[in-house]
Amino acid sequence: MATRGDVSSTEGLMSAWKLRDYGGIESLELVKDLPIPKLTSSKDVLVEVKAASVNVLDAWMPDGYGKVIFETFFRIHLPVTLGRDFAGVVRAVGKGVTELKPGDELRDHGGFHVVLDCTGKWDGYDYDLLKSCANAKYLTLVPPILKNFDNYGVVGGILKTIYDLIVANALLIFQLKTHRWVLFSPNSSALRKLRDYAQNDQLKPLIDSVFTFDQLKEAYYKLKAGHARGKIVIEMV
């Protein structure tokens, strides 16, 4: 999604930040003459990205974080365009897409009493923060799954992840608590609810800072430094 270009039609060129190798953020290269992608599947959707936010996974992937899982199970190979959180306008849809049409605005991205978003070290949980909250759930965006696969390979990563989960639950057994990891995937109905909450002022997005498209590297460095208090936004124009 880290792309920019005039795709009011489906012809022409666009710009994108490409990750050429796993040498860190400096391995990102701005390419300004890429053809606008064509629909190749009946389920494809072409979106003109108007704004994006930096996802913590994007900032660490240039270092090789998660590459074993992405290459083995998702067939994602270099060079790759990073990005997963965006807002934009639909420009074209495949024949099998029924919920969207050209011109629609699009935002990509079970009720919990509390969601504590931990984007730091996965084993640094502080359960005391949730003692006063009934039925609270502690969620972390940084489970050890990707790191285990990177360090131990596919088979070793599976075994190490199972071991970590058993140990984490063993430490909580006498507190009558359980420990589970959550993997997130886009959910259209949940995203529509979040949109409605924001439009009705029930949910206020917190923006830490705004960077231009050409300043993408600086935005990644800021997120990796760990001092952001809210979303880091990338403007496409």
Backbone bond lengths (Angstrom), bond angles and torsions (degrees), N, CA, C in turn:
res aa  C-N    CA-C-N  psi(-1)  N-CA   C-N-CA  omega(-1)  CA-C   N-CA-C  phi
1 M - - - 1.451 - - 1.516 112.53 -
2 A 1.313 118.02 -8.14 1.459 119.12 179.36 1.518 108.82 -78.51
3 T 1.322 115.74 67.59 1.452 121.30 -175.85 1.512 110.21 -132.30
4 R 1.330 115.28 157.86 1.452 119.98 178.55 1.518 108.16 -146.51
5 G 1.313 116.16 141.08 1.454 119.75 177.35 1.506 110.27 167.35
6 D 1.313 116.82 162.31 1.454 121.82 177.75 1.514 108.30 -86.40
7 V 1.334 115.93 101.02 1.460 119.18 -179.84 1.525 109.87 -114.64
8 S 1.347 115.37 34.99 1.457 118.47 174.39 1.524 109.08 -61.05
9 S 1.333 116.24 -23.77 1.457 121.73 165.01 1.520 106.02 -114.17
10 T 1.317 117.41 175.07 1.463 119.94 -179.27 1.521 111.33 -97.98
11 E 1.326 116.62 14.00 1.457 121.25 177.54 1.524 108.93 -111.17
12 G 1.331 116.07 161.80 1.452 119.77 174.54 1.515 112.84 111.32
13 L 1.340 115.03 -164.86 1.455 122.27 -176.19 1.518 110.82 -117.96
14 M 1.326 115.70 161.20 1.458 121.90 177.45 1.525 108.76 -143.06
15 S 1.327 115.57 170.68 1.463 121.95 175.65 1.520 109.63 -109.46
16 A 1.326 116.75 150.63 1.466 121.07 178.14 1.522 109.45 -155.07
17 W 1.324 115.73 148.36 1.462 121.75 172.01 1.523 108.00 -89.31
18 K 1.327 117.15 120.10 1.457 122.74 -178.24 1.530 110.30 -108.27
19 L 1.333 115.85 133.99 1.459 121.33 173.13 1.521 107.83 -91.22
20 R 1.351 116.08 113.53 1.461 121.09 -174.72 1.525 112.66 -87.46
21 D 1.332 117.43 -34.86 1.464 121.52 178.64 1.519 108.10 -153.90
22 Y 1.340 115.68 172.98 1.460 120.57 -177.41 1.526 110.50 -91.11
23 G 1.317 115.53 57.25 1.456 120.86 -179.70 1.511 113.40 -105.97
24 G 1.333 117.29 17.73 1.454 120.58 -179.91 1.516 112.07 96.97
25 I 1.318 115.83 -176.24 1.459 121.88 -175.71 1.525 112.17 -59.17
26 E 1.327 117.19 -32.54 1.462 119.95 -179.74 1.525 112.44 -67.81
27 S 1.330 117.71 -10.02 1.467 120.86 176.42 1.522 112.15 -81.31
28 L 1.332 117.17 -5.73 1.461 120.78 175.65 1.526 109.72 -74.36
29 E 1.318 116.10 135.02 1.467 121.73 -178.30 1.523 109.63 -127.68
30 L 1.327 116.43 130.92 1.457 121.29 178.17 1.525 109.35 -84.48
31 V 1.337 115.41 117.18 1.463 121.82 179.03 1.528 107.79 -110.04
32 K 1.330 116.93 125.67 1.461 120.38 -170.75 1.525 114.70 -107.84
33 D 1.314 118.18 4.95 1.466 118.92 -175.88 1.525 112.06 -131.84
34 L 1.329 116.36 41.95 1.463 120.41 178.76 1.525 110.30 -86.82
35 P 1.321 118.05 140.58 1.471 119.58 176.04 1.525 110.41 -69.38
36 I 1.314 116.38 144.72 1.462 120.69 176.19 1.530 108.45 -64.30
37 P 1.341 118.34 132.17 1.471 120.91 -176.21 1.529 112.39 -59.18
38 K 1.317 114.73 147.28 1.456 121.63 175.25 1.529 109.78 -98.08
39 L 1.309 116.45 151.29 1.458 120.25 174.65 1.524 108.48 -71.45
40 T 1.323 116.44 124.81 1.466 120.60 -179.25 1.521 112.44 -115.27
41 S 1.330 116.89 -5.39 1.462 121.36 -178.73 1.522 109.09 -137.34
42 S 1.312 116.08 154.73 1.466 120.38 178.73 1.520 111.82 -66.90
43 K 1.347 117.36 -15.32 1.462 121.52 -179.37 1.529 112.63 -101.97
44 D 1.327 117.83 3.13 1.462 121.26 -178.39 1.527 111.54 -72.52
45 V 1.339 115.05 149.77 1.463 122.54 174.34 1.529 107.71 -134.01
46 L 1.328 117.07 129.00 1.460 122.06 176.68 1.520 108.46 -99.77
47 V 1.342 116.30 123.94 1.461 121.74 -174.87 1.525 109.89 -122.20
48 E 1.319 116.20 132.41 1.465 121.32 170.29 1.526 107.27 -85.73
49 V 1.321 116.89 110.30 1.461 121.66 -175.21 1.526 109.79 -76.54
50 K 1.326 115.71 125.66 1.457 121.65 178.86 1.527 112.00 -97.56
51 A 1.324 116.25 -34.01 1.466 121.28 178.01 1.519 107.98 -156.35
52 A 1.321 115.74 153.57 1.465 121.06 178.51 1.515 108.47 -140.31
53 S 1.324 116.04 160.69 1.458 119.92 172.95 1.520 108.34 -122.04
54 V 1.311 115.68 153.57 1.457 121.14 -176.40 1.521 109.17 -82.27
55 N 1.313 116.31 120.71 1.452 122.43 176.83 1.528 108.65 -89.00
56 V 1.332 116.68 141.75 1.462 119.90 -176.93 1.525 111.51 -58.73
57 L 1.328 117.51 -31.83 1.460 120.20 178.99 1.526 111.14 -65.44
58 D 1.341 116.72 -38.81 1.458 120.43 -179.95 1.523 111.77 -62.10
59 A 1.329 116.56 -36.75 1.459 120.37 -176.91 1.526 112.42 -70.58
60 W 1.346 117.22 -25.62 1.467 120.55 -178.40 1.524 113.17 -98.38
61 M 1.327 118.00 -20.15 1.466 119.94 -179.59 1.529 113.65 -59.96
62 P 1.349 120.42 -34.08 1.470 118.61 177.63 1.526 113.72 -60.18
63 D 1.334 117.99 -19.07 1.465 121.32 176.37 1.526 112.26 -87.30
64 G 1.335 116.61 0.12 1.459 120.15 -178.75 1.510 113.82 96.74
65 Y 1.336 117.26 3.99 1.466 120.76 -178.88 1.529 110.33 -63.35
66 G 1.331 116.26 123.74 1.459 121.75 177.02 1.517 115.25 81.69
67 K 1.337 118.18 6.06 1.467 118.97 -172.72 1.529 112.54 -65.87
68 V 1.336 118.32 -30.73 1.466 119.97 -179.55 1.521 110.69 -63.53
69 I 1.328 116.83 -47.43 1.465 120.27 179.52 1.523 110.85 -67.38
70 F 1.336 117.41 -44.41 1.461 120.05 -177.11 1.528 111.49 -64.45
71 E 1.325 117.44 -40.73 1.458 119.98 -178.42 1.527 111.90 -76.92
72 T 1.341 117.19 -36.37 1.461 120.60 -175.40 1.522 112.69 -78.42
73 F 1.328 116.64 -45.19 1.460 120.08 -172.00 1.530 113.89 -102.47
74 F 1.332 117.69 -27.16 1.460 120.15 -177.05 1.529 113.00 -109.89
75 R 1.336 116.48 -1.77 1.467 121.97 178.10 1.527 111.83 55.54
76 I 1.320 116.58 38.19 1.461 121.75 176.99 1.524 108.13 -95.57
77 H 1.323 116.36 114.91 1.457 121.35 -176.89 1.526 110.24 -125.17
78 L 1.313 115.47 155.38 1.456 121.36 177.91 1.525 110.48 -70.26
79 P 1.347 116.86 150.10 1.469 127.81 -6.13 1.527 111.01 -74.54
80 V 1.326 116.76 149.50 1.454 120.85 -176.10 1.524 109.51 -137.74
81 T 1.326 115.91 147.85 1.459 121.95 174.10 1.518 108.17 -95.19
82 L 1.330 117.22 118.98 1.454 121.24 -179.42 1.525 110.48 -80.35
83 G 1.327 115.82 164.60 1.461 120.63 176.68 1.511 111.48 128.30
84 R 1.342 116.52 139.57 1.465 119.97 -179.29 1.528 112.72 -151.09
85 D 1.324 119.40 -11.48 1.471 122.01 -179.72 1.524 108.22 -116.42
86 F 1.332 117.60 117.12 1.460 118.66 -174.79 1.522 111.31 -155.29
87 A 1.324 114.90 167.04 1.462 122.81 170.79 1.519 107.25 -134.97
88 G 1.330 116.93 140.59 1.452 119.15 -177.74 1.512 112.22 -169.65
89 V 1.326 115.27 -165.63 1.460 122.63 -176.60 1.530 109.03 -120.97
90 V 1.318 116.04 131.80 1.466 121.24 178.72 1.527 109.32 -69.72
91 R 1.340 115.96 128.96 1.464 120.72 179.14 1.524 112.83 -109.37
92 A 1.323 117.97 -26.83 1.468 120.55 178.81 1.521 108.45 -158.33
93 V 1.331 116.51 149.82 1.466 121.12 179.04 1.522 109.41 -135.34
94 G 1.336 115.34 152.41 1.450 120.66 175.30 1.517 111.48 -74.91
95 K 1.317 116.34 166.73 1.465 121.20 -175.99 1.526 112.57 -64.20
96 G 1.336 117.49 -24.09 1.453 119.82 -178.33 1.513 114.37 -89.44
97 V 1.330 117.85 -0.57 1.466 121.82 -179.49 1.521 109.06 -89.04
98 T 1.333 116.70 120.52 1.464 121.00 -176.00 1.527 113.46 -113.68
99 E 1.342 117.86 -20.16 1.462 119.82 -175.40 1.521 113.08 -91.70
100 L 1.326 117.43 -9.14 1.458 121.24 -178.85 1.518 109.91 -129.11
101 K 1.339 114.62 154.44 1.459 120.42 176.31 1.520 108.41 -145.03
102 P 1.333 118.67 158.37 1.463 120.59 178.38 1.528 111.62 -53.91
103 G 1.329 115.57 134.13 1.458 121.40 -178.04 1.512 113.70 101.66
104 D 1.339 117.81 -17.58 1.468 120.80 178.77 1.523 110.28 -68.91
105 E 1.334 115.58 143.05 1.455 120.40 172.04 1.518 108.58 -83.89
106 L 1.325 115.97 139.16 1.457 120.66 -173.37 1.512 110.16 -131.06
107 R 1.343 115.23 137.54 1.463 121.77 174.38 1.516 107.61 -127.43
108 D 1.327 115.69 119.76 1.459 120.13 -176.66 1.527 110.87 -98.16
109 H 0.902 115.60 148.93 1.453 118.61 169.26 1.511 112.10 179.05
110 G 13.851 137.15 -97.99 1.404 139.71 -104.11 1.499 108.62 65.23
111 G 1.028 120.40 114.12 1.439 123.86 -169.79 1.512 113.49 -81.61
112 F 1.321 116.40 135.78 1.452 122.30 174.90 1.518 108.36 -114.92
113 H 1.316 116.31 140.29 1.455 119.48 175.41 1.528 110.23 -68.12
114 V 1.312 115.99 -37.90 1.462 120.44 -179.93 1.522 108.45 -140.72
115 V 1.307 116.60 134.41 1.458 121.27 170.91 1.520 107.13 -118.67
116 L 1.302 117.10 114.27 1.458 121.67 178.30 1.517 107.06 -102.10
117 D 1.313 116.16 106.92 1.456 122.05 -172.30 1.521 109.71 -84.82
118 C 1.310 116.11 105.26 1.462 121.21 -179.70 1.514 108.78 -101.53
119 T 1.314 117.86 115.05 1.460 120.77 179.13 1.517 111.08 -112.43
120 G 1.318 116.05 21.29 1.453 119.62 179.07 1.510 111.22 -109.20
121 K 1.310 117.13 -141.55 1.455 121.75 -177.53 1.522 109.73 -68.63
122 W 1.340 116.39 130.38 1.465 119.69 -169.42 1.509 113.56 -65.21
123 D 1.335 119.29 -26.50 1.461 120.05 -175.75 1.526 112.17 -96.15
124 G 1.324 117.41 15.90 1.454 119.71 -177.84 1.515 113.63 -98.52
125 Y 1.329 118.29 38.27 1.450 121.31 -175.89 1.527 111.85 -69.86
126 D 1.315 115.74 146.36 1.454 121.77 175.44 1.526 107.33 -126.69
127 Y 1.327 116.56 89.21 1.455 121.06 -175.66 1.522 112.37 -67.42
128 D 1.329 117.69 -20.38 1.460 119.96 -179.67 1.528 111.80 -61.50
129 L 1.338 116.96 -24.94 1.458 120.06 -179.96 1.527 112.07 -64.04
130 L 1.330 117.29 -20.38 1.457 120.78 -174.55 1.523 113.16 -107.88
131 K 1.335 118.57 5.86 1.463 120.80 -174.87 1.517 112.62 -60.66
132 S 1.330 117.58 -33.85 1.460 120.44 -175.90 1.518 112.95 -87.06
133 C 1.327 118.06 2.01 1.466 121.79 -175.33 1.525 109.93 -109.71
134 A 1.324 116.04 119.44 1.461 120.27 -179.05 1.523 110.82 -68.52
135 N 1.321 116.19 135.33 1.468 122.84 175.86 1.523 113.11 56.34
136 A 1.312 116.42 30.18 1.461 119.75 -177.61 1.520 110.72 -72.24
137 K 1.309 115.26 150.10 1.453 122.27 176.01 1.523 108.56 -120.95
138 Y 1.313 115.46 136.29 1.467 120.48 178.15 1.525 107.13 -102.86
139 L 1.317 116.72 114.73 1.456 121.21 -179.54 1.518 109.95 -110.81
140 T 1.309 115.85 141.80 1.454 120.09 174.32 1.519 109.40 -124.91
141 L 1.320 115.93 140.88 1.455 121.02 175.82 1.520 111.78 -88.98
142 V 1.328 116.66 1.30 1.460 119.53 -176.51 1.528 110.52 -128.38
143 P 1.337 118.49 65.11 1.462 119.87 171.79 1.524 109.04 -71.94
144 P 1.330 118.38 166.13 1.471 120.15 -174.72 1.519 114.44 -83.03
145 I 1.331 118.37 7.69 1.464 120.95 -171.55 1.526 111.78 -60.46
146 L 1.334 117.80 -54.65 1.463 120.44 -177.31 1.523 111.37 -62.58
147 K 1.326 116.11 -41.99 1.461 120.26 -179.42 1.524 111.07 -64.35
148 N 1.329 117.27 -40.14 1.462 120.36 179.25 1.526 111.55 -63.29
149 F 1.328 117.00 -41.03 1.464 120.00 178.76 1.527 110.63 -66.42
150 D 1.341 116.89 -38.56 1.463 119.97 178.20 1.528 111.15 -63.56
151 N 1.335 116.47 -39.88 1.468 120.76 -174.63 1.526 113.81 -82.21
152 Y 1.352 117.12 -32.26 1.465 119.93 -171.02 1.525 114.12 -121.51
153 G 1.338 118.44 1.86 1.454 120.09 -177.65 1.521 111.32 81.24
154 V 1.337 116.45 -175.45 1.463 120.25 -174.32 1.526 111.73 -67.81
155 V 1.344 117.14 -56.40 1.468 120.45 -177.12 1.524 110.86 -65.61
156 G 1.330 116.28 -49.11 1.458 119.64 179.46 1.513 112.35 -62.90
157 G 1.340 116.60 -35.55 1.460 120.52 178.84 1.516 112.39 -65.39
158 I 1.341 116.25 -39.32 1.463 120.14 177.37 1.529 110.41 -63.03
159 L 1.341 116.13 -47.15 1.466 120.44 -178.73 1.525 111.47 -64.42
160 K 1.343 116.76 -42.25 1.467 120.06 -179.52 1.525 110.92 -66.30
161 T 1.325 117.76 -37.01 1.461 121.21 179.53 1.526 110.64 -66.97
162 I 1.341 116.84 -42.41 1.466 120.46 176.96 1.530 110.09 -61.46
163 Y 1.326 116.08 -43.14 1.467 120.75 178.88 1.532 110.83 -61.08
164 D 1.329 117.06 -45.91 1.466 120.81 -179.69 1.524 111.37 -60.62
165 L 1.333 116.44 -39.94 1.459 120.13 -179.04 1.527 111.03 -67.93
166 I 1.332 117.09 -39.74 1.466 120.92 178.07 1.525 110.56 -63.64
167 V 1.325 116.73 -45.39 1.463 120.77 -179.93 1.523 110.86 -62.59
168 A 1.338 117.07 -43.77 1.462 120.54 -178.98 1.524 111.38 -60.87
169 N 1.332 117.61 -39.74 1.458 120.77 179.91 1.523 111.65 -75.30
170 A 1.328 117.01 -32.81 1.463 120.05 178.67 1.526 111.09 -62.29
171 L 1.317 116.62 -34.81 1.459 120.79 -179.90 1.526 112.50 -70.77
172 L 1.345 117.03 -17.40 1.464 120.97 -176.22 1.525 113.23 -107.92
173 I 1.334 117.36 -2.60 1.459 120.41 -170.22 1.525 112.68 -59.90
174 F 1.324 117.74 -36.28 1.461 120.22 -178.39 1.527 112.29 -81.52
175 Q 1.333 117.23 -7.64 1.460 121.17 175.64 1.526 111.38 -97.56
176 L 1.345 116.20 3.78 1.466 122.51 -179.30 1.532 111.27 57.20
177 K 1.317 115.48 41.01 1.457 121.36 178.41 1.521 109.20 -124.26
178 T 1.307 115.68 159.92 1.459 120.52 177.07 1.520 109.71 -125.34
179 H 1.303 114.19 158.83 1.458 121.61 -176.81 1.528 108.09 -125.10
180 R 1.331 116.85 121.49 1.459 121.15 178.27 1.517 109.15 -136.04
181 W 1.326 115.14 151.97 1.454 120.18 176.07 1.516 109.24 -102.90
182 V 1.313 115.21 148.07 1.454 121.15 -176.88 1.521 109.49 -116.96
183 L 1.319 116.63 130.52 1.455 121.78 173.00 1.524 108.05 -108.35
184 F 1.317 116.43 130.48 1.455 121.27 -174.34 1.522 111.05 -99.44
185 S 1.323 115.43 144.38 1.458 121.57 172.79 1.523 107.62 -142.47
186 P 1.340 118.26 153.23 1.467 120.13 -178.62 1.523 111.78 -59.29
187 N 1.322 115.85 138.69 1.456 122.09 179.23 1.524 107.55 -134.18
188 S 1.326 117.09 113.64 1.462 120.78 -171.76 1.523 112.54 -63.01
189 S 1.340 118.20 -40.55 1.464 119.86 -178.32 1.526 110.95 -68.00
190 A 1.344 116.83 -38.68 1.463 120.13 178.18 1.525 110.84 -66.74
191 L 1.337 116.89 -39.75 1.460 120.22 179.50 1.524 111.36 -66.22
192 R 1.326 116.82 -36.23 1.471 119.37 177.09 1.522 111.07 -65.19
193 K 1.340 116.90 -37.77 1.460 120.06 177.27 1.525 110.98 -64.25
194 L 1.340 116.41 -43.04 1.460 119.78 178.18 1.524 110.95 -62.62
195 R 1.328 116.77 -39.33 1.465 120.49 177.15 1.521 110.77 -60.82
196 D 1.341 116.17 -45.29 1.467 120.20 -179.67 1.526 110.91 -64.10
197 Y 1.336 116.77 -40.61 1.466 120.00 177.87 1.528 110.64 -59.75
198 A 1.336 116.41 -43.59 1.462 120.44 -178.72 1.524 111.13 -66.65
199 Q 1.334 116.94 -41.89 1.462 120.35 -179.33 1.520 112.04 -67.49
200 N 1.339 117.23 -27.68 1.465 121.76 179.58 1.529 112.49 -95.47
201 D 1.337 116.37 12.26 1.469 122.52 179.13 1.526 112.96 61.61
202 Q 1.333 117.12 23.57 1.458 120.94 174.49 1.530 111.46 -88.76
203 L 1.298 115.81 -15.35 1.457 122.16 179.18 1.521 107.75 -137.73
204 K 1.314 116.46 126.11 1.457 120.51 -178.95 1.526 109.63 -114.56
205 P 1.334 117.31 109.50 1.466 119.38 176.86 1.527 110.47 -62.80
206 L 1.306 116.08 136.54 1.461 121.44 -179.93 1.526 108.69 -101.97
207 I 1.324 116.20 117.41 1.462 121.75 -179.03 1.521 109.12 -103.75
208 D 1.316 115.50 123.42 1.464 120.45 178.40 1.521 111.01 -80.41
209 S 1.336 116.61 -48.36 1.455 120.51 -175.82 1.520 109.48 -161.77
210 V 1.331 115.39 162.58 1.464 121.86 -179.01 1.526 108.71 -126.55
211 F 1.337 115.76 130.84 1.460 122.19 177.67 1.526 108.85 -120.21
212 T 1.326 116.30 154.73 1.454 119.83 173.42 1.528 109.34 -79.28
213 F 1.314 115.76 166.81 1.464 120.94 179.47 1.523 111.30 -58.07
214 D 1.325 116.63 -39.22 1.462 120.48 -178.95 1.530 112.33 -70.60
215 Q 1.332 117.79 -14.14 1.469 122.13 -178.85 1.527 112.39 -99.99
216 L 1.326 117.02 23.78 1.463 120.47 -175.61 1.529 112.27 -57.18
217 K 1.321 117.73 -41.65 1.465 120.20 -179.34 1.527 111.02 -59.89
218 E 1.337 116.57 -43.30 1.459 120.22 179.37 1.530 111.13 -61.48
219 A 1.341 116.41 -37.63 1.463 120.53 178.16 1.525 110.83 -64.45
220 Y 1.336 117.19 -41.19 1.463 121.05 178.53 1.528 110.68 -64.25
221 Y 1.321 116.42 -42.68 1.464 119.77 179.31 1.528 110.89 -61.97
222 K 1.320 116.76 -39.30 1.463 119.28 -179.30 1.522 110.63 -65.05
223 L 1.329 117.18 -42.49 1.462 119.56 179.80 1.528 110.70 -64.51
224 K 1.328 117.35 -42.16 1.459 120.48 -179.01 1.522 112.03 -66.07
225 A 1.331 117.03 -26.22 1.463 120.21 179.41 1.522 111.78 -69.03
226 G 1.346 116.88 -19.78 1.458 120.77 174.04 1.508 115.83 83.14
227 H 1.331 118.37 18.29 1.459 119.82 -176.60 1.526 113.32 -110.55
228 A 1.319 117.98 5.40 1.465 120.28 -179.10 1.523 110.30 -72.38
229 R 1.314 116.61 137.58 1.464 122.82 176.56 1.518 108.14 -121.53
230 G 1.317 115.32 75.21 1.452 121.66 -174.69 1.521 109.37 127.29
231 K 1.325 116.31 -175.51 1.457 121.16 -177.08 1.522 111.32 -78.72
232 I 1.320 115.36 142.89 1.458 122.56 172.93 1.523 106.91 -97.83
233 V 1.319 116.59 117.72 1.462 122.23 -171.28 1.523 110.51 -102.03
234 I 1.340 115.13 141.03 1.461 122.08 175.28 1.527 108.09 -111.53
235 E 1.335 116.66 119.03 1.459 121.12 176.05 1.524 109.42 -87.03
236 M 1.327 116.00 135.37 1.458 120.15 -177.09 1.521 113.10 -87.27
237 V 1.322 117.91 -17.30 1.469 120.41 -178.28 1.510 109.64 -123.56
